[in-house]
Amino acid sequence: MTSATLERPVRTPAARPRPVRRRPAGRRDARVGLLFLVPLFVGLLVFRGYGFGYNVWLSFHQAGAFGRAKFIGAANYQELLADGQLRIALINTVKFCAFVVPGVVLVALLCATLMQHRFLGQSVFRAVIFLPAVCLPTAAILLFGWLFQTRYGLVNAVIQALGGTPVSWFGTAVGVTVVITVIVIFLSFSVPAIILYAGLQEIPAEVYEAATIDGAGPVRRFVLITLPLLSPSLFFVVLTTTISTLKLFDVAYVLLPPEQSASVNYGLTAVYYYYQLAFLNIGDRGYASAVSLLLFVLILAVSVVLFRLQRRFVHYGEDG
């Protein structure tokens, strides 16, 4: 009799399902975000990159309103060195910066400090501070032009009432400088005041209390505490105001139209001079491009200098 042996069936291990690889949500969101940014990048490339490149190309050519541009090499840049009108425009631009930037900082800092205190009519005061930021610049410029008008202006009327003689504000370089500086400060101080007010709100009250206990007076607290802790906001205000003043155009254009050749040189700025070359003297488009590139280099150089000075005078929170 034969004995049968029973063999156990061999079990094959079941195949494990492969894990589904899912892309990280962060990477997918980043791609979607970049997709939404494509129109912005295209617009920058077309309207900024192409425009800047064409401006550089045009600066090496002699171009008018019609016809092809003629390549003349670096002749436009050589003409910059001998252009007396350009020298006047650059001097005026730097002069306006020297007066406007400190004026905007001082007025904005004063308004920001006043906004910290509670007093009757505080809401009205804040609304008045922000009013220049929402008013039409052209209307404000025309209003100031009437105020400083020589014969019928309110400023000269007040001077005469006090026993003085009327001032020809638009007949001298000093008068034009004063008028343009006042107008630009009025149109520019509102947003810096809000920025500085926000910076003042970030300074802890405990720091002032500790300084008061140590015997520091208001002036010493302002110099040793407020200004160092407010330096990042002050740097931003100085940088943006400097750049905008270097590109000053609308005030000089509305206040001193090209027909007033006797006084237009007193307020001639670099951008205003570029406008005259590119849109009034339409045969100088190539030279106007060279002037605009010179202004670009000037703004870039000033920005680099300010960022270098930032390391020495600006104190951030992590610096201790």
TIMIPA-177823 format. One record per residue (C-alpha): residue in three letters; z, y, x. Coordinates in steps of 0.2 Angstrom, whole numbers, plus 2048, in hexadecimal, padded with zeros to 3 digits. Layout:
% residues N
alaZYX ...
% end
This chain:
% residues 320
met800800800 thr7FB810807 ser80681F807 ala7FE830802 thr80483F80A leu80584F801 glu7FF85F80A arg805870804 pro7F787C800 val7F588980D arg7F889A806 thr7ED8A880D pro7F58B980E ala7EF8C4801 ala7E58D3808 arg7EF8E3807 pro7E68F17FF arg7E18FE80B pro7EB90F80A val7E191D802 arg7E092B80F arg7E393B807 arg7DF94B80F pro7EE957811 ala7EF963804 gly7F1971811 arg7E196D819 arg7D896D808 asp7E097D803 ala7DB985813 arg7C9980810 val7C99877FF gly7D1997806 leu7C3999813 leu7B6996806 phe7BD9A57FC leu7BC9AF80C val7AA9AC80F pro7A39BA805 leu7AF9C680E phe7A99C081F val7979C2819 gly79A9D3814 leu7A39D8824 leu7959D082E val7879D9824 phe78F9EA821 arg79A9EB831 gly7939E083E tyr7809E483B gly7849F6839 phe78D9F7849 gly7809ED852 tyr7729F884B asn77CA08850 val77DA02862 trp76B9FD862 leu766A0E85B ser770A18868 phe764A12875 his755A1986B gln74EA2A865 ala74DA28852 gly748A33844 ala748A32831 phe736A2A832 gly72DA1F83E arg732A1384B ala740A16857 lys73BA19869 phe745A11877 ile74CA1E883 gly75AA1488C ala76AA1D890 ala763A2E88D asn76DA3187E tyr77DA2D887 gln778A39895 glu776A46889 leu788A44883 leu78EA4B894 ala785A5B892 asp787A5E87F gly792A6E87C gln793A6B869 leu79AA5986C arg7A7A60878 ile7ADA6D86B ala7AEA5F85E leu7B8A54869 ile7C4A6286E asn7C6A6685C thr7C9A54857 val7D6A51864 lys7DEA62860 phe7E0A5D84E cys7E8A4D853 ala7F4A5685D phe7FAA6084E val7F7A55840 val7FFA45846 pro810A4D84A gly810A5783A val80CA4782F val81AA3E838 leu827A4C836 val823A50824 ala822A3D81F leu833A3A828 leu83BA48820 cys835A4380F ala83AA31812 thr84CA37817 leu84EA41807 met848A337FC gln857A29802 his863A357FB arg867A367E8 phe866A477E0 leu860A4F7D0 gly84EA4D7CD gln84CA3F7DA ser83EA367D0 val834A467CE phe836A497E1 arg82FA387E5 ala820A3B7D9 val81CA4B7E1 ile81DA437F2 phe810A367ED leu805A437E4 pro7FAA477F3 ala7F5A357F5 val7EEA347E3 cys7E6A457E2 leu7D3A487E6 pro7D1A4D7F8 thr7C3A597F4 ala7CDA627E7 ala7DBA647F2 ile7D0A6B800 leu7C8A777F5 leu7D9A7D7EE phe7DFA80800 gly7CFA89804 trp7D3A957F6 leu7E5A977FB phe7E0A9C80D gln7D1AA7807 thr7D1AB7810 arg7CFAC4803 tyr7D6ABC7F3 gly7E0AAD7FA leu7F2AAB7F5 val7F8AA9807 asn7F2ABA80C ala7F8AC17FC val80AABB801 ile807AC2812 gln802AD380B ala811AD37FF leu81DAD080E gly815ADF817 gly809AD6823 thr7F6AD7825 pro7EAACA81E val7E4ABC829 ser7D2AB682B trp7D7AA482A phe7C4A9E82C gly7BFAAB839 thr7C9AA5848 ala7CCA94850 val7DFA9684E gly7DDA9983B val7D1A8B838 thr7DDA7F842 val7ECA84837 val7E2A82827 ile7DBA7182B thr7ECA6B832 val7F5A70823 ile7E8A68817 val7E8A57821 ile7FBA56822 phe7FCA5980F leu7EFA4C80B ser7F6A3F818 phe809A3F817 ser80CA36806 val808A2480B pro811A2681C ala821A2D813 ile821A1D808 ile81FA12817 leu82DA1B821 tyr838A1A811 ala836A07810 gly83AA06823 leu84AA10820 gln84FA04812 glu84F9F681E ile85C9FD82A pro86D9F5826 ala87AA0181F glu8879F882A val87F9FF83A tyr882A11834 glu893A0D82F ala898A06840 ala890A15849 thr89AA2183D ile8AAA17842 asp8A6A19854 gly8A4A2C851 ala892A2E851 gly88CA3E848 pro87CA3F83D val871A4584B arg877A37856 arg875A2A849 phe863A30845 val85EA30858 leu867A2085D ile865A1684D thr858A1C841 leu84AA2084D pro84BA0F857 leu84DA04848 leu83FA0E83F ser833A0E84E pro828A00847 ser824A0A837 leu822A1A842 phe816A1184D phe80BA0B83F val80BA1D837 val806A25848 leu7F9A1884B thr7F0A1A83A thr7F2A2D839 thr7EBA2E84A ile7DCA24846 ser7D9A2C836 thr7DAA3E83E leu7CDA3984B lys7C1A3583D leu7C5A45834 phe7B6A4B82A asp7B8A4F818 val7C4A5E81B ala7B8A67827 tyr7A9A6381D val7B0A6A80D leu7B9A78814 leu7ABA7E821 pro79AA7A81A pro78CA7A827 glu785A8B820 gln795A93828 ser78FA92839 ala79BA9F83F ser7AAA9583B val7A4A8383A asn7A7A8184D tyr7B9A8584B gly7BCA75840 leu7AEA6A847 thr7B4A5984A ala7ABA4A852 val7A7A42841 tyr7A1A5283A tyr795A54849 tyr78FA43847 tyr78BA47835 gln781A5683A leu777A4C846 ala774A3D83B phe771A4582A leu76CA5882D asn762A5683E ile75AA46838 gly750A45849 asp760A42852 arg765A3184B gly765A2885C tyr770A36864 ala77CA36854 ser77EA23857 ala783A26869 val790A33863 ser797A27856 leu799A1A864 leu7A2A2786F leu7AEA2A861 phe7B1A1785F val7B5A16871 leu7C1A2486F ile7CAA1D860 leu7CBA0C869 ala7D2A14879 val7DFA1D86F ser7E4A0E866 val7E6A04876 val7F1A1187D leu7FCA1286E phe7FE9FF86E arg8039FF880 leu810A0D87C gln816A0286E arg81E9F587A arg829A03881 phe82EA0D872 val82DA02863 his83C9F6860 tyr83A9E8855 gly8489DE84D glu8479CF859 asp8499DA868 gly85B9DC863 
% end
